[in-house]
Amino acid sequence: MLIGEVSRRCGVSTRMLRHYDTRGLVKPTGRTSGGYREYSADDIRRLFHVESLRTLGLSLNEVGRALDEPDFAPADLVGDLVRHTRRRIAAEEELLVKLERVDAAAPAEWDDVLAIVTLLRALESESAARRQQAVLSHNGTAALPVEALVEAVLSENDPNVAGVLHWSLRRAGGRGLADLADGLDSEEVEVRRRATAAIAAIDAAEATAHLRRALDDPDATVRGHAALALGTRGSSDSMPALLEMVVEGRRDVEAAEALGLLAAHSPADDLVEVMQDRLHATDDAPTRLRITQALAEIPGTAARQTLARLTHDGDRTIAATAAAIVSTQDRERGR
């Protein structure tokens, strides 16, 4: 079979067939009287072997060794090819993600593309300062790669970088909330904490709904992030969690202030009654003191009467604290 027919039947160009001949990979065993290459059935079979091995990613040198060296073991080479291919696929997938994020940002100009790519590269930096600076200096006219920001905030350990990422996501106007909410379902508690803190920074009705869901999280820190944010938004659903924070001493000052904001916009009597029950249910002095201090934030007659009774409490610290609060409130009323 002449070279032209081999090329047509096997799908290998005549140029490549000549290259195989020069390299000694597939040498036609015959020549016509005119000097043309003539391939036998064995030559064609070897050509198929060469092409098959090339599809696995082997170089021409490796193909030649595999076919001609009897001691050449395929296991190590194939294992290397598997590892190399996995690395190449991972790199291609990483590139695809970056391209998709640039595309999702819908850049209008090449300068926007360059700004987005610069930000994406900086977010991968090991330097917290560089990550922070990249977010802060991102061109405000270019669209934000929201998916990349969400991924970054869910893995960010540095509080300063996390803060600017919260700010950047807030600038995105609620885009990315669905991806952040997926973080609330993570098995890793740190991811759930970061997701809740990021959602809390976004002022949107959808964010509030996700925060209500976070109130049921088994982790106290997640519940605390959600409760404080909901309290400042006037959501009474957060009251039990906020009171628990006061009782347990977790960000109790902030929790007391949030309870005060809630009580200012709704009847406080039920809340004060629950706080009284907590006071009577424990002998732990620090816990009773925190509840007493929290009562100072609650407006209305019920809280005032409870504080007045606490001025006669058997614990002198609590009595003195209650008396100081009542005295301060009296002075403020007299102004």
C-alpha positions as CSV (number, residue, x, y, z in Angstrom):
1,M,0.0,0.0,0.0
2,L,1.5,3.3,-1.1
3,I,1.9,6.3,1.3
4,G,-1.1,8.2,-0.2
5,E,-3.5,5.4,0.3
6,V,-2.2,4.7,3.8
7,S,-2.8,8.4,4.6
8,R,-6.4,8.3,3.3
9,R,-7.3,5.0,5.1
10,C,-5.6,5.7,8.4
11,G,-6.2,9.4,8.8
12,V,-2.5,10.2,9.2
13,S,-1.0,12.9,7.0
14,T,1.7,12.0,4.5
15,R,4.0,14.5,6.2
16,M,3.6,12.7,9.5
17,L,4.1,9.3,7.9
18,R,7.4,10.6,6.4
19,H,8.3,11.9,9.9
20,Y,7.6,8.5,11.4
21,D,9.8,6.9,8.8
22,T,12.7,9.4,9.6
23,R,12.3,8.7,13.3
24,G,12.3,5.0,12.7
25,L,8.9,4.5,14.3
26,V,7.1,3.2,11.2
27,K,9.4,2.4,8.3
28,P,7.7,0.9,5.2
29,T,9.3,-2.5,4.5
30,G,9.1,-2.1,0.8
31,R,9.8,0.2,-2.1
32,T,8.2,0.2,-5.5
33,S,10.3,0.1,-8.7
34,G,9.9,3.9,-8.8
35,G,11.3,4.2,-5.3
36,Y,7.9,5.0,-3.6
37,R,7.3,3.8,0.0
38,E,5.2,0.7,0.2
39,Y,3.6,-0.4,3.5
40,S,2.9,-4.0,4.4
41,A,0.1,-5.2,6.7
42,D,2.6,-5.4,9.6
43,D,3.6,-1.8,8.9
44,I,-0.1,-0.7,9.0
45,R,-0.5,-2.6,12.3
46,R,2.5,-0.9,13.8
47,L,1.2,2.5,12.6
48,F,-2.1,1.8,14.5
49,H,0.0,1.0,17.6
50,V,1.9,4.2,17.3
51,E,-1.3,6.3,16.9
52,S,-2.9,4.5,19.8
53,L,0.0,5.2,22.2
54,R,0.1,8.8,21.1
55,T,-3.6,9.2,22.1
56,L,-2.5,8.4,25.6
57,G,-0.2,11.4,25.6
58,L,3.1,9.5,25.0
59,S,5.9,11.4,23.2
60,L,7.4,9.9,20.1
61,N,10.5,8.8,22.0
62,E,8.3,7.1,24.6
63,V,6.3,5.4,21.8
64,G,9.5,4.1,20.2
65,R,10.7,2.7,23.6
66,A,7.3,1.1,24.3
67,L,7.3,-0.7,21.0
68,D,10.9,-1.6,20.6
69,E,12.4,-2.2,24.0
70,P,11.3,-5.5,25.5
71,D,12.2,-4.5,29.0
72,F,10.2,-1.3,28.9
73,A,7.5,-1.5,31.6
74,P,4.3,0.4,30.9
75,A,3.1,0.7,34.5
76,D,5.5,3.6,35.6
77,L,5.0,5.5,32.4
78,V,1.2,5.2,32.5
79,G,1.2,6.2,36.1
80,D,3.2,9.3,35.3
81,L,0.8,10.1,32.4
82,V,-2.1,9.8,34.8
83,R,-0.6,12.2,37.3
84,H,0.4,14.7,34.5
85,T,-3.0,14.5,32.9
86,R,-4.7,15.2,36.3
87,R,-2.5,18.2,36.8
88,R,-3.3,19.5,33.3
89,I,-7.0,18.9,33.8
90,A,-6.9,20.8,37.1
91,A,-5.1,23.7,35.5
92,E,-7.6,23.8,32.7
93,E,-10.5,23.7,35.1
94,E,-8.9,26.5,37.1
95,L,-8.6,28.5,33.9
96,L,-12.2,27.8,33.0
97,V,-13.4,29.0,36.4
98,K,-11.5,32.3,35.9
99,L,-12.9,32.7,32.4
100,E,-16.4,32.1,33.6
101,R,-16.0,34.6,36.4
102,V,-14.7,37.3,34.0
103,D,-17.5,36.5,31.7
104,A,-20.1,36.7,34.5
105,A,-18.8,40.2,35.4
106,A,-19.7,41.2,31.8
107,P,-16.7,43.6,31.4
108,A,-17.3,46.4,28.9
109,E,-13.7,47.3,28.2
110,W,-10.4,45.4,28.1
111,D,-9.3,47.6,31.1
112,D,-12.2,46.0,33.0
113,V,-11.0,42.5,32.1
114,L,-7.5,43.3,33.3
115,A,-8.8,44.8,36.6
116,I,-10.9,41.6,37.2
117,V,-8.0,39.3,36.4
118,T,-5.7,41.3,38.7
119,L,-8.2,41.0,41.5
120,L,-8.6,37.2,40.9
121,R,-4.9,36.7,41.0
122,A,-4.5,38.8,44.2
123,L,-7.2,36.9,46.0
124,E,-5.0,33.8,45.6
125,S,-2.0,35.5,47.2
126,E,-0.6,34.2,50.5
127,S,-0.2,37.8,51.7
128,A,-3.2,39.1,53.6
129,A,-2.1,42.7,53.0
130,R,-2.1,42.1,49.2
131,R,-5.5,40.4,49.3
132,Q,-6.9,43.3,51.3
133,Q,-5.4,46.0,49.1
134,A,-6.6,44.3,45.9
135,V,-10.2,44.4,47.0
136,L,-9.9,48.0,48.3
137,S,-8.3,49.2,45.1
138,H,-10.6,47.4,42.6
139,N,-11.8,49.8,40.0
140,G,-15.3,50.8,41.0
141,T,-16.4,51.1,37.4
142,A,-15.7,47.5,36.6
143,A,-18.1,44.8,37.6
144,L,-17.2,42.7,40.5
145,P,-16.5,38.9,40.1
146,V,-19.0,38.0,42.8
147,E,-18.5,34.3,42.8
148,A,-14.8,34.8,43.4
149,L,-15.5,37.2,46.3
150,V,-17.9,34.7,47.9
151,E,-15.3,31.9,47.6
152,A,-12.7,34.1,49.1
153,V,-14.8,35.2,52.0
154,L,-15.8,31.7,52.9
155,S,-12.1,30.7,53.2
156,E,-10.7,33.9,54.6
157,N,-9.0,33.7,58.0
158,D,-7.8,37.3,58.3
159,P,-10.5,39.5,59.9
160,N,-9.2,42.6,58.1
161,V,-9.5,41.0,54.7
162,A,-12.8,39.5,55.6
163,G,-14.0,43.0,56.5
164,V,-13.2,44.4,53.1
165,L,-14.7,41.4,51.4
166,H,-17.9,42.0,53.3
167,W,-17.8,45.6,52.1
168,S,-17.2,44.6,48.5
169,L,-20.1,42.1,48.6
170,R,-22.3,44.7,50.1
171,R,-21.4,47.0,47.1
172,A,-22.5,44.1,44.8
173,G,-26.1,44.8,46.0
174,G,-27.0,41.4,47.2
175,R,-25.6,39.4,44.3
176,G,-23.9,36.4,45.6
177,L,-26.3,35.9,48.5
178,A,-27.4,32.5,47.2
179,D,-23.8,31.2,47.1
180,L,-23.2,32.7,50.6
181,A,-26.4,30.9,51.8
182,D,-24.9,27.6,50.6
183,G,-22.1,28.2,53.1
184,L,-24.7,28.0,55.9
185,D,-25.1,24.3,55.0
186,S,-21.4,23.5,55.2
187,E,-20.3,20.7,57.5
188,E,-17.3,22.9,58.5
189,V,-18.3,25.2,61.3
190,E,-15.8,27.9,60.3
191,V,-17.3,28.1,56.8
192,R,-20.8,28.6,58.4
193,R,-19.4,31.3,60.7
194,R,-17.9,33.2,57.8
195,A,-21.0,32.8,55.7
196,T,-23.2,34.2,58.5
197,A,-20.9,37.1,59.1
198,A,-20.9,38.0,55.4
199,I,-24.6,37.7,55.1
200,A,-25.1,39.9,58.1
201,A,-23.1,42.7,56.3
202,I,-25.7,42.7,53.5
203,D,-28.8,44.8,54.1
204,A,-31.5,43.0,52.0
205,A,-34.7,41.1,52.7
206,E,-33.2,37.9,51.3
207,A,-30.3,38.3,53.7
208,T,-32.6,38.6,56.6
209,A,-34.4,35.4,55.6
210,H,-31.1,33.5,55.5
211,L,-30.1,34.9,58.9
212,R,-33.3,33.6,60.5
213,R,-32.3,30.2,59.2
214,A,-28.9,30.6,60.9
215,L,-30.6,31.0,64.3
216,D,-31.1,27.3,64.3
217,D,-27.5,26.5,63.8
218,P,-25.9,24.2,66.4
219,D,-22.9,26.5,66.7
220,A,-23.3,29.3,69.2
221,T,-21.1,31.7,67.2
222,V,-23.2,31.3,64.1
223,R,-26.3,31.9,66.1
224,G,-24.7,35.0,67.7
225,H,-23.8,36.5,64.3
226,A,-27.3,36.0,63.1
227,A,-29.0,37.2,66.2
228,L,-27.1,40.5,66.5
229,A,-27.7,41.3,62.8
230,L,-31.4,40.4,63.1
231,G,-31.8,42.4,66.3
232,T,-30.5,45.6,64.6
233,R,-33.0,44.9,61.8
234,G,-35.9,44.8,64.2
235,S,-36.6,41.1,63.9
236,S,-38.1,39.8,67.2
237,D,-37.1,36.2,66.1
238,S,-33.7,37.0,67.5
239,M,-34.8,37.8,71.1
240,P,-34.3,34.3,72.5
241,A,-30.8,34.0,71.0
242,L,-29.8,37.5,72.2
243,L,-31.0,36.8,75.7
244,E,-29.0,33.5,75.7
245,M,-25.9,35.5,74.7
246,V,-26.4,37.8,77.7
247,V,-26.9,34.8,80.0
248,E,-23.8,33.0,78.7
249,G,-21.6,36.0,78.4
250,R,-21.0,35.9,74.7
251,R,-20.9,39.4,73.3
252,D,-23.4,40.2,76.0
253,V,-23.0,44.0,75.8
254,E,-23.9,44.0,72.1
255,A,-26.7,41.5,72.7
256,A,-28.1,43.7,75.4
257,E,-28.1,46.7,73.1
258,A,-29.8,44.7,70.4
259,L,-32.5,43.7,72.9
260,G,-33.0,47.3,73.8
261,L,-33.5,48.2,70.2
262,L,-36.1,45.5,69.8
263,A,-37.9,46.4,73.0
264,A,-38.2,50.0,71.8
265,H,-40.4,48.9,68.9
266,S,-42.5,46.2,70.6
267,P,-44.0,45.5,74.0
268,A,-41.2,44.8,76.4
269,D,-43.2,43.2,79.3
270,D,-42.8,39.6,78.0
271,L,-39.1,40.1,77.5
272,V,-38.6,41.5,81.0
273,E,-40.6,38.7,82.5
274,V,-38.3,36.1,80.8
275,M,-35.3,38.1,82.1
276,Q,-36.8,38.0,85.6
277,D,-37.2,34.2,85.4
278,R,-33.6,33.9,84.3
279,L,-32.5,36.0,87.3
280,H,-34.5,33.8,89.7
281,A,-33.4,30.5,88.1
282,T,-29.7,30.9,88.7
283,D,-27.4,31.6,91.7
284,D,-24.4,32.4,89.4
285,A,-23.4,35.9,90.3
286,P,-21.8,36.9,87.0
287,T,-24.9,35.7,85.1
288,R,-27.3,37.6,87.3
289,L,-25.1,40.7,87.0
290,R,-25.1,40.5,83.2
291,I,-28.9,40.3,83.2
292,T,-29.2,43.2,85.5
293,Q,-26.9,45.3,83.3
294,A,-28.9,44.2,80.2
295,L,-32.1,45.5,81.9
296,A,-30.7,49.0,81.7
297,E,-31.1,48.8,77.9
298,I,-34.8,47.8,78.1
299,P,-37.2,50.8,77.9
300,G,-40.5,50.8,79.8
301,T,-42.0,50.5,83.2
302,A,-41.5,46.7,83.6
303,A,-37.8,46.9,83.3
304,R,-37.6,50.0,85.6
305,Q,-39.7,48.2,88.3
306,T,-37.5,45.1,88.1
307,L,-34.3,47.2,88.5
308,A,-35.9,49.0,91.5
309,R,-36.5,45.7,93.2
310,L,-32.9,44.6,92.4
311,T,-31.6,47.6,94.4
312,H,-32.5,45.4,97.4
313,D,-31.0,42.2,96.1
314,G,-29.0,40.1,98.5
315,D,-25.9,40.3,96.2
316,R,-24.4,43.7,97.0
317,T,-22.8,44.0,93.6
318,I,-26.1,43.5,91.8
319,A,-27.9,45.8,94.3
320,A,-25.3,48.5,93.7
321,T,-25.4,48.1,89.9
322,A,-29.2,48.3,89.9
323,A,-29.1,51.4,92.1
324,A,-26.6,53.1,89.8
325,I,-28.7,52.3,86.7
326,V,-31.9,53.7,88.4
327,S,-30.0,56.8,89.5
328,T,-28.7,57.4,86.0
329,Q,-32.1,56.9,84.5
330,D,-33.6,59.4,87.0
331,R,-31.0,62.0,86.1
332,E,-31.6,61.6,82.4
333,R,-35.4,62.0,83.0
334,G,-34.8,65.1,84.9
335,R,-32.9,66.8,82.1
